């Protein structure tokens, strides 16, 4: 309720700052603080808070995922790239994490980095489909995904996405 009111939001941010400083591994407080900074039009403070979460060795996958979502809302693609990279370490068997990293790398014209991430995403997706035929099929999705438009003409992309 306080988000709509700047004074209330500033008080909430102040409380969250105290919580986050007192307990650096209270990632929910830190995520809330970053969101408050974003609404208060303080993107530098929001990014600084998100950076602390992503760099923290104790940060769990959900905290880093939430930080990635906040980076996306702030259009901080460098931060988003770092967070997604960290997520691939924390959740290496989740194909969607690799897929999102590949899509971001493709959007940033980092083709050489996008292809290996996409390869891993599709491998994991294929493995999951063997176990659960009702699971999301990233191989089918990638052909329609506009984020991969810059890669569609590359031989590596065509080889990766060829029907199996």
FINUBA-924315 format. One line per field, with one value per atom (N, C-alpha, C): residue in one letter; y, x, z; atom name; chain. Coordinates in steps of 0.001 Angstrom, whole numbers. Each point is the difference from the previous one (the first is absolute). Last residue first. Layout:
kolgu <- [a;...] $
v <- [Y;...] $
u <- [X;...] $
w <- [Z;...] $
lumfi <- [CA;...] $
lofi <- [A;...] $
END
This chain:
kolgu <- [x;x;x;x;x;x;x;x;x;x;x;x;x;x;x;x;x;x;x;x;x;x;x;x;x;x;x;x;x;x;x;x;x;x;x;x;x;x;x;x;x;x;x;x;x;x;x;x;x;x;x;x;x;x;x;x;x;x;x;x;x;x;x;x;x;x;x;x;x;x;x;x;x;x;x;x;x;x;x;x;x;x;x;x;x;x;x;x;x;x;x;x;x;x;x;x;x;x;x;x;x;x;x;x;x;x;x;x;x;x;x;x;x;x;x;x;x;x;x;x;x;x;x;x;x;x;x;x;x;x;x;x;x;x;x;x;x;x;x;x;x;x;x;x;x;x;x;x;x;x;x;x;x;x;x;x;x;x;x;x;x;x;x;x;x;x;x;x;x;x;x;x;x;x;x;x;x;x;x;x;x;x;x;x;x;x;x;x;x;x;x;x;x;x;x;x;x;x;x;x;x;x;x;x;x;x;x;x;x;x;x;x;x;x;x;x;x;x;x;x;x;x;x;x;x;x;x;x;x;x;x;x;x;x;x;x;x;x;x;x;x;x;x;x;x;x;x;x;x;x;x;x;x;x;x;x;x;x;x;x;x;x;x;x;x;x;x;x;x;x;x;x;x;x;x;x;x;x;x;x;x;x;x;x;x;x;x;x;x;x;x;x;x;x;x;x;x;x;x;x;x;x;x;x;x;x;x;x;x;x;x;x;x;x;x;x;x;x;x;x;x;x;x;x;x;x;x;x;x;x;x;x;x;x;x;x;x;x;x;x;x;x;x;x;x;x;x;x;x;x;x;x;x;x;x;x;x;x;x;x;x;x;x;x;x;x;x;x;x;x;x;x;x;x;x;x;x;x;x;x;x;x;x;x;x;x;x;x;x;x;x;x;x;x;x;x;x;x;x;x;x;x;x;x;x;x;x;x;x;x;x;x;x;x;x;x;x;x;x;x;x;x;x;x;x;x;x;x;x;x;x;x;x;x;x;x;x;x;x;x;x;x;x;x;x;x;x;x;x;x;x;x;x;x;x;x;x;x;x;x;x;x;x;x;x;x;x;x;x;x;x;x;x;x;x;x;x;x;x;x;x;x;x;x;x;x;x;x;x;x;x;x] $
v <- [-33008;-1247;-1190;5386;-1024;-1287;4672;-927;-1042;3616;-1;-903;608;-255;-199;1249;-1369;-365;4389;-914;-1453;3304;61;-992;504;-647;-40;2343;-1461;-737;4966;-626;-1522;3237;-275;-712;1394;-941;-364;3202;-1248;-909;4238;293;-1264;-230;410;232;-1380;-710;385;1680;356;-667;-825;1131;407;-4924;1029;1152;-4295;1121;1187;-4123;361;1225;-2062;846;455;-3162;1417;907;-4790;505;1505;-2107;-138;526;-350;1210;-60;-2288;-375;1263;-1647;1030;-412;-3956;1151;979;-4438;1180;1262;-4484;481;1243;-2137;571;607;-2366;-431;454;1268;-1469;-541;4667;-495;-1523;2170;124;-550;233;-1007;5;3356;-1305;-1120;4333;-82;-1356;990;-237;-129;1094;-1335;-338;4331;-967;-1434;3547;96;-1069;491;-625;10;2221;-1437;-724;4665;-558;-1512;2304;40;-594;475;-1059;-28;3488;-1346;-1099;4737;-429;-1454;2380;-420;-537;1682;-1041;-514;3708;-1274;-1134;4805;-822;-1431;4128;-317;-730;1156;873;-219;-2663;1376;1007;-4559;240;1441;-1414;108;275;-848;1296;194;-4154;1045;1383;-3710;-14;1105;-640;532;67;-2033;1447;657;-4684;574;1523;-2520;30;666;-673;935;153;-3202;1373;1046;-4779;463;1441;-2530;633;587;-2138;-950;568;2307;-385;-944;3531;-923;-527;2845;-429;-1037;1974;-712;-561;2664;-1241;-817;4272;-999;-1304;3735;-588;-1075;2439;-823;-689;3117;-1237;-937;4242;-796;-1314;3104;-551;-906;2337;-1007;-664;3629;-1157;-1134;4127;-652;-1266;2603;-546;-736;2340;-1257;-615;3365;-138;-1353;2187;-75;48;-418;1205;168;-3811;1136;1324;-3972;129;1201;-1145;562;223;-2239;1417;701;-4655;640;1504;-2586;52;697;-880;1093;156;-3627;1244;1217;-4174;119;1289;-1110;456;142;-1755;1392;552;-4562;861;1467;-3321;185;927;760;-1193;348;2192;241;-1295;765;-711;189;2176;-1449;-815;5098;-678;-1516;3338;-328;-814;1578;-903;-421;3208;-1299;-988;4438;-652;-1383;2757;-487;-753;2251;-1239;-616;4203;-1014;-1348;3705;-310;-1124;1782;-851;-409;3039;-1297;-956;4431;-698;-1387;2756;-331;-782;1740;-1228;-378;2941;-46;-1250;1606;566;165;-2142;1340;703;-4460;834;1427;-3111;146;925;-1222;969;246;-3382;1318;1085;-4409;377;1375;-1858;349;449;-1625;1285;455;-4282;1035;1386;-3582;85;1070;-967;681;152;-2455;1413;780;-4596;555;1484;-2567;390;567;-717;158;528;-645;-1117;-18;3388;39;-1174;2583;-1399;-79;4195;-821;-1482;3181;209;-906;-53;-533;174;1861;-1464;-599;4679;-457;-1528;1980;246;-519;-43;-1091;156;3438;-1211;-1171;3981;195;-1231;116;-185;139;996;-1439;-301;4473;-610;-1512;2347;367;-589;-544;-824;324;2589;-1352;-908;4299;74;-1379;372;158;43;-2592;1244;104;-3804;1094;1360;-4063;263;1172;-2041;1193;338;-3899;1201;1254] $
u <- [14562;682;-876;675;-881;773;2609;-533;-873;2659;-1475;-614;4828;-574;-1503;2263;363;-621;-477;-808;295;2605;-1385;-858;4422;-42;-1423;930;-13;-102;-2112;1307;-109;-3673;716;1333;-2914;-700;755;963;752;-560;-1948;1352;818;-4419;-44;1396;-1797;1053;69;-3286;1289;1171;-4727;622;1354;-2541;389;743;-1630;-939;435;2492;-230;-912;937;1083;-222;-2945;-191;1036;194;-1120;-174;3229;415;-1108;-728;731;472;-4073;981;695;-2788;219;1130;-2679;823;145;-2147;-870;767;1957;-399;-896;3762;-1342;-428;4095;-560;-1443;2406;39;-632;592;-1123;-32;3654;-1215;-1207;4095;78;-1282;462;-209;10;1087;-1420;-324;4484;-747;-1493;2752;355;-816;-388;-721;318;2276;-1440;-770;4624;-245;-1493;1302;252;-313;-85;-1186;149;3679;-1076;-1280;3724;211;-1102;-334;-140;266;650;-1399;-142;4186;-375;-1430;1806;935;-310;-2476;-318;885;-1483;1118;-220;-2951;890;1269;-3991;1158;1048;-3896;-492;1134;996;-368;-465;858;1267;-281;-3715;604;1302;-2109;-815;574;1997;270;-772;-878;1355;344;-4029;-79;1373;-152;-729;-72;1782;934;-639;-2765;1051;1005;-3431;-482;1031;725;180;-449;2038;-1266;151;3489;-860;-1353;3520;557;-876;-168;-1022;427;2949;-832;-1047;2880;833;-833;-2031;414;924;-1409;-1071;379;2863;66;-1061;-89;1207;149;-3420;-327;1207;674;-920;-357;2636;751;-889;-2057;910;799;-2723;-818;872;2050;-365;-812;986;1255;-265;-3555;295;1318;-3824;1432;419;-4549;701;1520;-3545;839;706;-2646;-905;756;2511;-768;-938;2356;915;-750;-2330;126;946;-483;-1254;40;3615;-11;-1265;323;900;26;-2348;-725;861;2056;-1058;-795;3177;667;-1010;-1564;413;650;-1167;-1196;349;3482;-505;-1212;3314;-602;-633;4257;-1269;-488;4229;-1075;-1357;4113;149;-1109;-263;76;95;-639;1393;115;-4262;545;1426;-2166;-673;685;1464;408;-625;-1286;1365;477;-4130;-85;1376;-198;-600;-77;1420;1013;-501;-3002;1010;1081;-3268;-622;1030;1298;-110;-618;229;1365;-28;-4099;504;1416;-4127;1401;655;-4833;804;1466;-3711;397;873;-1411;-1207;289;3563;-462;-1224;1662;875;-455;-2209;-359;849;1076;-1271;-466;3793;300;-1267;-535;696;315;-1817;-1005;607;2931;-803;-1072;2555;817;-761;-1990;64;777;-103;-1335;-42;3885;-100;-1374;3171;-1460;-263;4403;-552;-1536;2637;334;-539;-1380;63;256;-8;106;182;-777;1334;211;-4218;1021;1405;-3697;-61;1122;-454;427;28;-1746;1445;554;-4644;651;1519;-2611;-110;716;-259;874;-31;-2953;1379;964;-4478;168;1427;-1190;64;219;-660;1292;160;-4133;1003;1390;-3611;-99;1061;-315;441;-17;-1659;1450;489;-4315;281;1500;-1885;-665;307;1573;706;-619;-1630;832;710;-2753;-827;864] $
w <- [-34943;402;-272;-2068;598;273;94;-1003;675;2092;17;-1058;578;1332;-30;-3987;394;1345;-1520;-830;351;2088;477;-777;-1397;1317;540;-4065;-169;1344;-679;238;-150;-288;-1245;210;3708;-882;-1270;3839;-158;-1090;1411;-500;-252;1946;-1409;-571;4558;-718;-1474;3082;598;-718;-970;-696;575;-192;971;-702;-1897;-36;844;-265;-1404;-131;4248;-480;-1440;2348;335;-664;-270;-801;199;2610;-1402;-920;4670;-382;-1453;2850;-1013;-504;4760;-1012;-935;2360;407;-1162;8;111;390;-342;-1330;28;3323;136;-1338;320;1278;174;-3837;16;1274;-469;-797;-59;2101;807;-750;-2293;1062;834;-3250;-633;1044;1467;-353;-622;911;1236;-264;-3651;497;1244;-1709;-823;409;2172;268;-764;-874;1316;337;-3913;-148;1309;36;-652;-175;1662;992;-586;-2888;999;1070;-3322;-561;1037;982;-26;-433;-18;1350;37;-4045;425;1405;-1789;-639;494;1472;468;-484;-293;-1131;432;2649;164;-1098;184;-91;117;642;-1403;-184;4364;-741;-1480;2704;319;-779;-409;-629;270;2130;-1441;-705;4545;-174;-1489;1125;209;-150;-246;-1131;125;3565;-1128;-1212;3647;400;-1142;-415;-203;383;706;-1382;-225;4385;-388;-1399;2735;-714;-381;2607;-1305;-819;4058;-507;-1374;2385;1128;-398;-3264;975;1145;-3276;-658;904;1451;91;-689;-357;1357;171;-3973;50;1350;-480;-717;-44;1921;822;-690;-2389;1138;845;-3495;-543;1128;1106;-338;-523;802;1257;-247;-3709;524;1316;-2023;-672;456;1822;248;-568;403;-1285;174;3402;-41;-1347;854;177;-74;-73;-1246;85;3858;-1002;-1317;3335;308;-980;-295;-395;264;1481;-1462;-499;4574;-375;-1516;1682;276;-344;-351;-1013;197;3221;-1220;-1134;4048;210;-1261;27;-34;182;332;-1361;-58;4084;-583;-1349;3063;-691;-644;2376;673;-685;-1419;-191;669;-2073;1286;-203;-3544;356;1288;-1565;-1014;342;2791;59;-933;-73;1244;112;-3599;-181;1244;172;-772;-212;2088;874;-713;-2491;1014;919;-3154;-623;986;1472;-284;-581;657;1284;-197;-3746;425;1305;-1845;-624;437;1691;411;-578;159;-1098;421;2428;446;-1039;-662;23;453;72;-1376;-57;4212;-675;-1435;2333;543;-657;-1024;-628;488;2005;-1397;-729;4362;19;-1427;614;280;-17;-351;-1228;170;3784;-1012;-1318;3483;379;-1056;-521;-254;360;932;-1391;-354;4225;-126;-1405;1829;-758;21;2315;-1423;-813;4535;-384;-1505;2147;1203;-347;-3457;603;1208;-2149;-909;575;2369;-19;-843;13;1320;36;-3844;78;1317;-610;-717;-5;1867;822;-664;-2442;1166;909;-3653;-452;1175;840;-214;-434;378;1336;-109;-3984;571;1397;-2105;-658;541;1416;554;-588;-1786;1403;649;-4452;91;1445;-1971;720;247;-2122;-706;636;1963;-1248;-744;4180;91;-1304;607;0;0] $
lumfi <- [N;CA;C;N;CA;C;N;CA;C;N;CA;C;N;CA;C;N;CA;C;N;CA;C;N;CA;C;N;CA;C;N;CA;C;N;CA;C;N;CA;C;N;CA;C;N;CA;C;N;CA;C;N;CA;C;N;CA;C;N;CA;C;N;CA;C;N;CA;C;N;CA;C;N;CA;C;N;CA;C;N;CA;C;N;CA;C;N;CA;C;N;CA;C;N;CA;C;N;CA;C;N;CA;C;N;CA;C;N;CA;C;N;CA;C;N;CA;C;N;CA;C;N;CA;C;N;CA;C;N;CA;C;N;CA;C;N;CA;C;N;CA;C;N;CA;C;N;CA;C;N;CA;C;N;CA;C;N;CA;C;N;CA;C;N;CA;C;N;CA;C;N;CA;C;N;CA;C;N;CA;C;N;CA;C;N;CA;C;N;CA;C;N;CA;C;N;CA;C;N;CA;C;N;CA;C;N;CA;C;N;CA;C;N;CA;C;N;CA;C;N;CA;C;N;CA;C;N;CA;C;N;CA;C;N;CA;C;N;CA;C;N;CA;C;N;CA;C;N;CA;C;N;CA;C;N;CA;C;N;CA;C;N;CA;C;N;CA;C;N;CA;C;N;CA;C;N;CA;C;N;CA;C;N;CA;C;N;CA;C;N;CA;C;N;CA;C;N;CA;C;N;CA;C;N;CA;C;N;CA;C;N;CA;C;N;CA;C;N;CA;C;N;CA;C;N;CA;C;N;CA;C;N;CA;C;N;CA;C;N;CA;C;N;CA;C;N;CA;C;N;CA;C;N;CA;C;N;CA;C;N;CA;C;N;CA;C;N;CA;C;N;CA;C;N;CA;C;N;CA;C;N;CA;C;N;CA;C;N;CA;C;N;CA;C;N;CA;C;N;CA;C;N;CA;C;N;CA;C;N;CA;C;N;CA;C;N;CA;C;N;CA;C;N;CA;C;N;CA;C;N;CA;C;N;CA;C;N;CA;C;N;CA;C;N;CA;C;N;CA;C;N;CA;C;N;CA;C;N;CA;C;N;CA;C;N;CA;C;N;CA;C;N;CA;C;N;CA;C;N;CA;C;N;CA;C;N;CA;C;N;CA;C;N;CA;C;N;CA;C;N;CA;C;N;CA;C;N;CA;C;N;CA;C;N;CA;C;N;CA;C;N;CA;C;N;CA;C;N;CA;C;N;CA;C;N;CA;C;N;CA;C;N;CA;C;N;CA;C;N;CA;C;N;CA;C;N;CA;C;N;CA;C;N;CA;C;N;CA;C;N;CA;C] $
lofi <- [A;A;A;A;A;A;A;A;A;A;A;A;A;A;A;A;A;A;A;A;A;A;A;A;A;A;A;A;A;A;A;A;A;A;A;A;A;A;A;A;A;A;A;A;A;A;A;A;A;A;A;A;A;A;A;A;A;A;A;A;A;A;A;A;A;A;A;A;A;A;A;A;A;A;A;A;A;A;A;A;A;A;A;A;A;A;A;A;A;A;A;A;A;A;A;A;A;A;A;A;A;A;A;A;A;A;A;A;A;A;A;A;A;A;A;A;A;A;A;A;A;A;A;A;A;A;A;A;A;A;A;A;A;A;A;A;A;A;A;A;A;A;A;A;A;A;A;A;A;A;A;A;A;A;A;A;A;A;A;A;A;A;A;A;A;A;A;A;A;A;A;A;A;A;A;A;A;A;A;A;A;A;A;A;A;A;A;A;A;A;A;A;A;A;A;A;A;A;A;A;A;A;A;A;A;A;A;A;A;A;A;A;A;A;A;A;A;A;A;A;A;A;A;A;A;A;A;A;A;A;A;A;A;A;A;A;A;A;A;A;A;A;A;A;A;A;A;A;A;A;A;A;A;A;A;A;A;A;A;A;A;A;A;A;A;A;A;A;A;A;A;A;A;A;A;A;A;A;A;A;A;A;A;A;A;A;A;A;A;A;A;A;A;A;A;A;A;A;A;A;A;A;A;A;A;A;A;A;A;A;A;A;A;A;A;A;A;A;A;A;A;A;A;A;A;A;A;A;A;A;A;A;A;A;A;A;A;A;A;A;A;A;A;A;A;A;A;A;A;A;A;A;A;A;A;A;A;A;A;A;A;A;A;A;A;A;A;A;A;A;A;A;A;A;A;A;A;A;A;A;A;A;A;A;A;A;A;A;A;A;A;A;A;A;A;A;A;A;A;A;A;A;A;A;A;A;A;A;A;A;A;A;A;A;A;A;A;A;A;A;A;A;A;A;A;A;A;A;A;A;A;A;A;A;A;A;A;A;A;A;A;A;A;A;A;A;A;A;A;A;A;A;A;A;A;A;A;A;A;A;A;A;A;A;A;A;A;A;A;A;A;A;A;A;A;A;A;A;A;A;A;A;A;A;A;A;A;A;A;A;A;A] $
END
